Every structure is written in structure tokens, then in C-alpha cells.
Amino acid sequence: MDVMYKNLIEVITSKREEDNRGIYFIRGEDAEEFLSYKELYELAWRQKQCMIKKGLKAKTEVILQYEDNREFLILFLSRLQHKKEGNL
């Protein structure tokens, strides 16, 4: 049975225990880096906690500018987690 998700956070949350499935980042012609859904969820959660400790409030606009797609994705998902939970 196919599961339908309403948003990206639901997808990542449902996959948060999977450490053998995830995303590959291409680092060059012969290089790639794997980030499991479990690690992605945990890193985004930690980033979210860090932002809360630094005082970011709900509806605070931020500019995300990263050259590294992995780091951008982690921060982007942490912002989505905040928005969904009403923390940011």
C-alpha cells in the first residue's frame, strides 16, 4: 500500500529510523556522500534545538546561503520542523 505524505517533514519523520536508506550527494566525478534518513533527521533536530537556544522566534525570516548541499538540506529541514511545530 502506497503511503501519501502531505509534506517533506512527514516523509523524513516517517523514515527517521532508517539508517540504510537516504540521500546521496555527488561530490565530484568519482565521489559521493551518503546521508541516511536517520542521520538527516537527527542532524536537523539538533540544528533546530540550536536555533531555539539562539532565540529564533516563530515567523522569523532567515536567508539560507550554503555552497554545501548537505548542510543546506539539514538547515532547511530544521526550519521546516520549527514551522510545523510552531517553534519557528
Contacts in CASP RR format, 6 or more apart in sequence:
PFRMAT RR
TARGET T0000
AUTHOR 0000-0000-0000
METHOD contacts of the structure
MODEL  1
MDVMYKNLIEVITSKREEDNRGIYFIRGEDAEEFLSYKELYELAWRQKQC
MIKKGLKAKTEVILQYEDNREFLILFLSRLQHKKEGNL
3 14 0 8 1.000
5 11 0 8 1.000
5 14 0 8 1.000
7 80 0 8 1.000
7 84 0 8 1.000
8 77 0 8 1.000
8 80 0 8 1.000
9 77 0 8 1.000
9 80 0 8 1.000
9 81 0 8 1.000
9 84 0 8 1.000
12 37 0 8 1.000
12 40 0 8 1.000
12 41 0 8 1.000
12 44 0 8 1.000
12 77 0 8 1.000
13 41 0 8 1.000
15 21 0 8 1.000
15 22 0 8 1.000
15 37 0 8 1.000
15 38 0 8 1.000
15 41 0 8 1.000
16 37 0 8 1.000
16 38 0 8 1.000
16 41 0 8 1.000
16 42 0 8 1.000
17 38 0 8 1.000
18 36 0 8 1.000
18 37 0 8 1.000
18 38 0 8 1.000
19 36 0 8 1.000
19 37 0 8 1.000
19 38 0 8 1.000
19 39 0 8 1.000
20 36 0 8 1.000
21 36 0 8 1.000
21 37 0 8 1.000
22 34 0 8 1.000
22 35 0 8 1.000
22 36 0 8 1.000
22 37 0 8 1.000
22 40 0 8 1.000
23 34 0 8 1.000
23 35 0 8 1.000
23 37 0 8 1.000
23 40 0 8 1.000
23 73 0 8 1.000
24 32 0 8 1.000
24 33 0 8 1.000
24 34 0 8 1.000
24 35 0 8 1.000
25 32 0 8 1.000
25 33 0 8 1.000
25 34 0 8 1.000
25 35 0 8 1.000
25 69 0 8 1.000
25 70 0 8 1.000
26 32 0 8 1.000
27 33 0 8 1.000
33 70 0 8 1.000
35 70 0 8 1.000
35 73 0 8 1.000
40 73 0 8 1.000
40 74 0 8 1.000
40 77 0 8 1.000
41 77 0 8 1.000
43 74 0 8 1.000
44 74 0 8 1.000
44 75 0 8 1.000
44 77 0 8 1.000
44 78 0 8 1.000
44 81 0 8 1.000
45 78 0 8 1.000
45 81 0 8 1.000
47 74 0 8 1.000
47 75 0 8 1.000
47 78 0 8 1.000
48 78 0 8 1.000
48 79 0 8 1.000
48 81 0 8 1.000
48 82 0 8 1.000
48 87 0 8 1.000
48 88 0 8 1.000
51 78 0 8 1.000
51 79 0 8 1.000
51 82 0 8 1.000
51 88 0 8 1.000
52 82 0 8 1.000
52 87 0 8 1.000
52 88 0 8 1.000
56 62 0 8 1.000
56 82 0 8 1.000
56 88 0 8 1.000
57 88 0 8 1.000
58 82 0 8 1.000
58 86 0 8 1.000
58 87 0 8 1.000
58 88 0 8 1.000
59 88 0 8 1.000
60 88 0 8 1.000
62 79 0 8 1.000
64 72 0 8 1.000
64 75 0 8 1.000
64 76 0 8 1.000
64 79 0 8 1.000
66 72 0 8 1.000
66 75 0 8 1.000
79 88 0 8 1.000
81 87 0 8 1.000
82 88 0 8 1.000
END
